[in-house]
Structures are given as C-alpha cells and as structure tokens.
Amino acid sequence: MKKRILLVVLCLACVASFAQTKRTKKPTAKKPAAKQRVATKPASNPTVSGASNKQSSTVDTSKKITDAPIIADPAKPFDRPLDGYYKKSNIEHNRVTPYANLRESDVVYSKRVWEEIDLREKVNAYLGSPKSRLIDVLMDAIAAGELTAYDPLPTKNDPNGDSFATPLTADKARAKMADSAVVNVIDKKTGEKTGSKMVAGDFQPDSVVKFRIKEDWVFDKQRSVWEPRIIGIAPMIKQKVDGANLTLDYQPAFWIYFPAARQVLVTKEAFNRNNDATDLSFDDVFLKRLFHGYVVKVSNDKDERIKDYAIGIDRLYESERIKKSLMDWELNLWQY
C-alpha cells in the first residue's frame, strides 16, 4: 500500500515540475523580413505592365558597358599611364666616373689628335637616331644654360679657334646651327652689289651628320696606361652660298668643352640597336670608344691638316697610318 502511495506522489511531482517549466519558456518572435524595394518604370502600355507584374521582382546588378567617351574631370590632374611595365630611372641618377688624376711629371708621351665622326656610317648611325640624337642633347643643354658654346672662329689668341677662348650665347649658338646661307646685299637705288650677309634659317637636326672631337693621347707612367682623353666636341655644318655653285667643306659650328659636357651626357640615354635595357649613356659612348672616327689632323711642326698634303683616298690611308703609329708606340714599350 505504501509503495502505491509513493508512486502516485512521484507521478504528481513530475507533472507539476513539467507544467512549471513549460510556463517559464516563451516562444521567440521572428523578425519580419525587410521588404526589398524594386524600382520599376511606369509602363504606358497596360498589357506590358500587367505582364511585368507577373514576373518575379529581380534586380540586375551587372554593370552595363557603353560606348560613350570617358570625360576627364577638369578638377583632377591628368595622370599619364606608364608606357611599359617598369619605369626606367637608373640612367637619370647616373654619376660621372672621373678620370684618374694626371700630373705633368707622369706624362712621358702625349699627342694631340683631331678626329671626325660621320653619322652616315653604319656604326655611328645610332648617334643620329630620331629617338635620341646627340645634337638634340647638346642644343637642349645649351638652351638651358647647362653648357657653354665657344666660337670656332680663329683669333689672335686662338689661331685654330678650338681653344675655348670666346663663349657664345645660347641664341648665337642656335643661329650658327640654323641652315644659314650667304646672300648678296643689293643697293636698291643703283642695283649694284654692295656686300654679302649671312641669313639664318630653321634648325634641322637631321642636317648634322658630322662631329669633330679634339683629344690628347697620353701615357701615364705612374699607372702604365696609354689612353685618349677627349677635350672638346664640335658639330659640323656646311654653309651655302646663294647664287654660286660652290662646294664648301664642313666647318665646326661651335665647340663644347667635353669635361663639362660629361655631366649632361651621363644622364642621357643613347639608342642601342641590340638591347633596349642596357642604359647606355652618351658618356659611355665616348668613354668606351663606341664609335668610328677618322683622323683629320695630328699635332705637327707646320700645323698642317691631312687634307693640306693628301687628296682623295690617300687621306684615309694617312688617317689609318697615324692610328697605327699611336698603337705601335704603346706596343714598343713592352718586351715579351
């Protein structure tokens, strides 16, 4: 009997506890889903609007590509895209490799040589490339005041006109490079010739096909080195005489002091027909002798040029003879 009473009491206790826990729990209220607004254009045709209402309300998020031109914002500065996949800036930070110090007591042999570089030769053609012209580099530096041009006309203190005695302004240097011509001055009243004058035209970079360099070949006994050192460089021009069939020889337009020009040439890239990534500067061209030139004069007691005593093909033979004599002088120093 007691067991039955205990069983009934336990059942009542379980029912009471279950009812109490059910009262404490409350159902969680679900948040109403936000309605998505879909912008629809009002349709003028009732049949079309009715059909569109039956379709599901979906939003087209794809970007439409149009052929309309891109209008630049005038308030925003123009950002030019990079022409390539990397920016070439190494040559802009180049520095001149200075020559070794040279003392007069260490120079046991020296010879002054004048050479001409013809850009019409295949090996020198890259110096006149439209992508990077040597004459453009020199003219831009003169106009910017970075280089000084010197008058090539002979004077009492400068008989050859290549000793950097008379500086020129940028305007006068450019006027010498223009396609100038000598015209006759006619008197309007009498119609007679009273003289002649030089008339300057427009500067044509392609008209410069020759350069003249002045250099010293020296042997330094302190370092046992036989080397050439360029002193000056001059672009060559050919003057024209109006109304006369005269063939004038090429003459220097002006002289540039080469040690000062190295500061400019070292940051200007020369075109390389074999590789665009060499960063070859114009200073490297002259320092490494990456050109071909022929000798037009060598220091002598009569101050003669080669063309003063040789004509035709004999000039080239004489030029090669002088080059060979310079090389032989060094070879004769050593014994094997």
C-alpha positions as CSV (number, residue, x, y, z in Angstrom):
1,M,0.0,0.0,0.0
2,K,2.9,2.4,0.9
3,K,4.5,1.7,-2.5
4,R,1.4,2.7,-4.4
5,I,1.1,5.9,-2.4
6,L,4.8,6.8,-3.1
7,L,4.4,6.0,-6.8
8,V,1.4,8.3,-7.0
9,V,3.2,11.1,-5.2
10,L,6.2,10.9,-7.6
11,C,4.0,11.0,-10.6
12,L,2.2,14.1,-9.3
13,A,5.6,15.8,-8.6
14,C,6.8,15.1,-12.1
15,V,3.6,16.5,-13.7
16,A,3.9,19.6,-11.5
17,S,7.5,20.3,-12.4
18,F,6.8,19.8,-16.1
19,A,4.0,22.3,-16.1
20,Q,6.1,24.8,-14.3
21,T,8.9,24.7,-16.8
22,K,6.5,25.0,-19.8
23,R,5.2,28.2,-18.3
24,T,8.6,29.8,-18.0
25,K,9.6,29.2,-21.6
26,K,8.3,31.9,-24.1
27,P,8.3,31.5,-27.9
28,T,11.0,33.6,-29.7
29,A,9.4,36.2,-32.0
30,K,10.7,36.1,-35.5
31,K,11.8,39.4,-37.1
32,P,9.8,40.4,-40.1
33,A,11.8,40.2,-43.3
34,A,12.7,43.5,-44.8
35,K,10.9,44.2,-47.9
36,Q,13.2,44.8,-50.9
37,R,12.3,47.8,-52.9
38,V,12.4,47.4,-56.6
39,A,12.3,50.4,-58.7
40,T,10.0,49.9,-61.7
41,K,9.5,52.2,-64.6
42,P,5.9,53.2,-65.2
43,A,4.7,51.4,-68.4
44,S,2.5,53.3,-70.8
45,N,1.1,50.1,-72.3
46,P,-1.3,48.3,-69.9
47,T,-0.6,44.9,-71.4
48,V,3.1,45.2,-70.9
49,S,2.7,46.5,-67.3
50,G,0.4,43.6,-66.5
51,A,2.9,41.1,-67.8
52,S,5.7,42.7,-65.9
53,N,3.8,42.5,-62.6
54,K,3.5,38.8,-63.0
55,Q,7.3,38.4,-63.3
56,S,9.4,37.9,-60.2
57,S,11.0,41.1,-58.8
58,T,14.7,40.6,-59.5
59,V,17.4,43.3,-59.5
60,D,20.0,43.4,-62.4
61,T,23.3,44.2,-60.7
62,S,25.5,43.7,-63.8
63,K,27.5,46.8,-65.0
64,K,26.4,48.0,-68.4
65,I,29.2,48.7,-70.8
66,T,28.6,51.7,-73.1
67,D,30.5,53.2,-76.0
68,A,30.3,56.7,-74.5
69,P,33.7,58.5,-74.3
70,I,35.2,59.0,-70.8
71,I,35.0,62.6,-69.8
72,A,38.0,63.7,-67.7
73,D,37.3,65.6,-64.6
74,P,38.8,69.1,-65.0
75,A,39.4,69.4,-61.3
76,K,41.5,66.3,-61.2
77,P,45.0,66.5,-62.7
78,F,45.8,64.2,-65.7
79,D,47.6,61.0,-64.6
80,R,49.5,59.7,-67.5
81,P,49.7,55.9,-67.7
82,L,53.1,54.2,-67.6
83,D,54.5,53.4,-71.0
84,G,55.6,49.9,-70.2
85,Y,55.7,47.6,-67.2
86,Y,58.6,49.4,-65.3
87,K,59.9,52.9,-65.1
88,K,63.4,53.5,-66.4
89,S,65.0,55.8,-63.9
90,N,68.5,54.3,-63.4
91,I,70.1,56.5,-66.0
92,E,68.7,59.6,-64.5
93,H,70.7,59.0,-61.4
94,N,74.0,58.2,-63.1
95,R,77.1,59.9,-62.0
96,V,80.3,60.7,-63.9
97,T,83.1,58.3,-63.5
98,P,86.1,60.7,-63.0
99,Y,89.3,60.3,-64.8
100,A,92.4,59.3,-62.8
101,N,94.4,62.2,-61.6
102,L,97.1,63.1,-64.1
103,R,100.3,65.0,-63.3
104,E,102.6,66.7,-65.8
105,S,105.6,64.8,-64.4
106,D,103.9,61.5,-65.0
107,V,103.2,62.1,-68.7
108,V,106.1,60.8,-70.7
109,Y,104.4,60.9,-74.1
110,S,101.5,63.0,-75.5
111,K,100.0,63.5,-78.9
112,R,97.1,65.8,-79.8
113,V,94.7,64.3,-82.4
114,W,91.6,65.7,-84.2
115,E,89.1,63.1,-85.4
116,E,85.8,63.4,-87.2
117,I,82.7,61.1,-86.6
118,D,80.5,60.6,-89.7
119,L,76.9,59.7,-88.7
120,R,76.3,58.4,-92.2
121,E,78.5,55.4,-91.3
122,K,76.5,52.4,-90.1
123,V,78.5,52.0,-86.9
124,N,77.8,55.7,-86.0
125,A,74.2,55.9,-87.2
126,Y,72.7,55.4,-83.7
127,L,74.1,58.8,-82.6
128,G,71.7,60.5,-85.0
129,S,68.7,58.3,-84.2
130,P,65.4,60.3,-84.0
131,K,64.8,58.6,-80.7
132,S,67.9,60.1,-79.2
133,R,70.1,62.5,-81.1
134,L,73.4,63.7,-79.8
135,I,72.9,67.1,-81.3
136,D,69.5,67.5,-79.6
137,V,71.1,66.7,-76.2
138,L,73.8,69.4,-76.8
139,M,71.4,72.0,-78.1
140,D,68.9,71.5,-75.2
141,A,71.7,71.7,-72.7
142,I,73.0,75.0,-74.2
143,A,69.5,76.5,-74.3
144,A,69.0,75.5,-70.6
145,G,72.3,77.1,-69.6
146,E,73.9,73.8,-68.6
147,L,76.6,74.0,-71.3
148,T,78.6,76.8,-72.9
149,A,79.3,77.0,-76.6
150,Y,82.5,78.6,-77.8
151,D,83.1,80.4,-81.1
152,P,85.2,78.4,-83.6
153,L,86.5,81.5,-85.5
154,P,90.3,81.9,-85.3
155,T,91.6,84.9,-83.3
156,K,95.0,86.2,-82.4
157,N,95.0,84.3,-79.1
158,D,93.3,81.3,-80.6
159,P,94.7,80.6,-84.1
160,N,92.8,77.4,-84.6
161,G,89.6,78.5,-83.0
162,D,89.3,75.4,-80.8
163,S,90.8,76.7,-77.5
164,F,87.5,77.7,-75.9
165,A,88.5,81.4,-75.9
166,T,85.3,83.1,-76.9
167,P,82.0,82.0,-75.3
168,L,78.7,82.3,-77.2
169,T,75.2,83.0,-76.0
170,A,72.5,80.4,-76.5
171,D,70.8,82.4,-79.3
172,K,74.1,82.9,-81.2
173,A,74.9,79.2,-80.9
174,R,71.5,78.2,-82.2
175,A,71.8,80.8,-85.1
176,K,75.0,79.1,-86.1
177,M,73.3,75.7,-86.3
178,A,70.5,77.0,-88.5
179,D,70.5,76.3,-92.2
180,S,72.2,79.6,-93.0
181,A,73.1,80.9,-96.4
182,V,75.2,83.8,-97.7
183,V,73.2,86.2,-99.7
184,N,74.2,89.3,-101.6
185,V,73.3,92.8,-100.4
186,I,72.0,94.8,-103.4
187,D,71.6,98.6,-103.3
188,K,68.0,99.5,-104.1
189,K,68.9,102.7,-105.9
190,T,71.8,101.5,-108.1
191,G,71.0,97.8,-108.2
192,E,74.7,97.0,-107.6
193,K,76.1,94.5,-105.1
194,T,77.4,96.3,-102.0
195,G,78.4,93.2,-100.0
196,S,77.0,90.0,-98.6
197,K,75.5,88.8,-95.3
198,M,74.6,85.6,-93.6
199,V,70.9,84.8,-93.3
200,A,69.9,82.2,-90.7
201,G,67.0,79.8,-91.4
202,D,65.4,77.0,-89.3
203,F,67.5,74.4,-87.5
204,Q,67.2,70.9,-88.9
205,P,68.7,68.3,-86.6
206,D,69.0,65.8,-89.4
207,S,71.3,68.1,-91.3
208,V,74.1,67.5,-88.7
209,V,75.9,64.4,-90.0
210,K,79.4,65.0,-88.6
211,F,81.1,65.8,-85.3
212,R,84.7,66.7,-84.7
213,I,86.5,65.8,-81.5
214,K,89.8,67.0,-80.1
215,E,91.6,64.7,-77.8
216,D,95.0,64.0,-76.3
217,W,96.6,60.6,-76.3
218,V,98.8,60.4,-73.2
219,F,100.9,57.7,-71.5
220,D,100.8,57.9,-67.7
221,K,104.0,56.2,-66.3
222,Q,102.5,56.2,-62.8
223,R,99.7,53.9,-63.9
224,S,101.4,52.5,-67.0
225,V,98.3,53.4,-69.0
226,W,98.1,54.6,-72.6
227,E,94.7,56.3,-73.1
228,P,92.9,59.0,-75.1
229,R,91.1,61.8,-73.3
230,I,88.6,63.9,-75.2
231,I,88.9,67.7,-74.7
232,G,86.3,69.1,-77.0
233,I,83.5,68.2,-79.3
234,A,82.0,70.3,-82.2
235,P,79.1,69.7,-84.5
236,M,79.9,70.3,-88.2
237,I,77.9,72.3,-90.6
238,K,78.2,73.2,-94.3
239,Q,77.5,76.7,-95.3
240,K,75.7,77.5,-98.6
241,V,76.4,80.4,-100.9
242,D,73.3,81.7,-102.6
243,G,73.7,82.1,-106.4
244,A,77.0,80.3,-106.6
245,N,77.9,76.7,-107.3
246,L,80.5,76.4,-104.6
247,T,81.1,73.3,-102.5
248,L,82.2,74.4,-99.1
249,D,83.7,71.9,-96.7
250,Y,82.2,71.1,-93.3
251,Q,83.2,73.5,-90.5
252,P,82.6,73.5,-86.7
253,A,79.6,75.4,-85.7
254,F,80.8,75.8,-82.1
255,W,83.0,73.9,-79.6
256,I,81.8,72.3,-76.4
257,Y,84.2,71.6,-73.5
258,F,83.9,67.9,-73.1
259,P,84.8,67.5,-69.4
260,A,81.8,69.9,-68.6
261,A,79.6,68.1,-71.1
262,R,80.1,64.8,-69.4
263,Q,77.8,65.9,-66.6
264,V,75.0,66.2,-69.1
265,L,75.8,63.3,-71.4
266,V,75.9,60.8,-68.5
267,T,72.2,61.2,-67.8
268,K,71.1,61.0,-71.5
269,E,70.4,57.6,-72.9
270,A,71.8,56.6,-76.3
271,F,69.8,54.3,-78.5
272,N,71.2,50.7,-78.6
273,R,70.1,48.7,-81.7
274,N,70.7,45.4,-79.9
275,N,69.2,45.9,-76.5
276,D,66.8,48.4,-75.0
277,A,67.7,47.6,-71.4
278,T,71.4,48.5,-71.5
279,D,71.0,52.0,-70.1
280,L,73.8,53.2,-72.5
281,S,74.6,56.8,-72.0
282,F,76.3,59.2,-74.4
283,D,79.2,59.5,-71.9
284,D,79.7,55.7,-72.2
285,V,79.8,56.1,-76.0
286,F,82.8,58.4,-75.8
287,L,84.4,56.9,-72.8
288,K,84.3,53.3,-74.2
289,R,85.0,54.5,-77.8
290,L,81.8,53.1,-79.2
291,F,82.2,54.9,-82.5
292,H,84.4,55.1,-85.5
293,G,86.3,58.2,-86.5
294,Y,89.0,59.1,-88.9
295,V,91.9,61.4,-88.2
296,V,91.9,64.8,-89.9
297,K,94.8,66.3,-88.1
298,V,97.6,65.5,-85.7
299,S,99.9,67.9,-83.9
300,N,102.9,68.8,-86.1
301,D,105.5,71.5,-86.6
302,K,103.8,73.0,-89.6
303,D,100.3,72.9,-88.1
304,E,99.1,71.1,-91.3
305,R,95.9,69.2,-91.7
306,I,95.9,65.9,-93.6
307,K,93.9,67.4,-96.5
308,D,96.7,70.0,-96.9
309,Y,99.2,67.3,-98.2
310,A,96.9,64.4,-99.2
311,I,93.9,64.1,-101.5
312,G,91.3,61.5,-102.2
313,I,91.7,58.1,-100.8
314,D,95.2,59.0,-99.6
315,R,93.5,60.9,-96.7
316,L,92.1,57.7,-95.3
317,Y,95.4,55.9,-95.7
318,E,97.1,58.7,-93.8
319,S,94.5,58.5,-91.1
320,E,95.0,54.8,-90.6
321,R,98.8,55.3,-90.6
322,I,98.5,57.8,-87.8
323,K,96.3,55.5,-85.8
324,K,98.7,52.6,-86.3
325,S,101.6,54.7,-85.2
326,L,99.9,55.6,-82.0
327,M,99.1,51.9,-81.3
328,D,102.7,50.9,-82.2
329,W,104.2,53.4,-79.8
330,E,102.5,51.6,-76.9
331,L,103.4,48.1,-78.2
332,N,107.0,49.1,-78.5
333,L,107.2,49.8,-74.8
334,W,106.8,46.2,-73.8
335,Q,109.1,43.3,-74.4
336,Y,108.0,39.7,-74.5
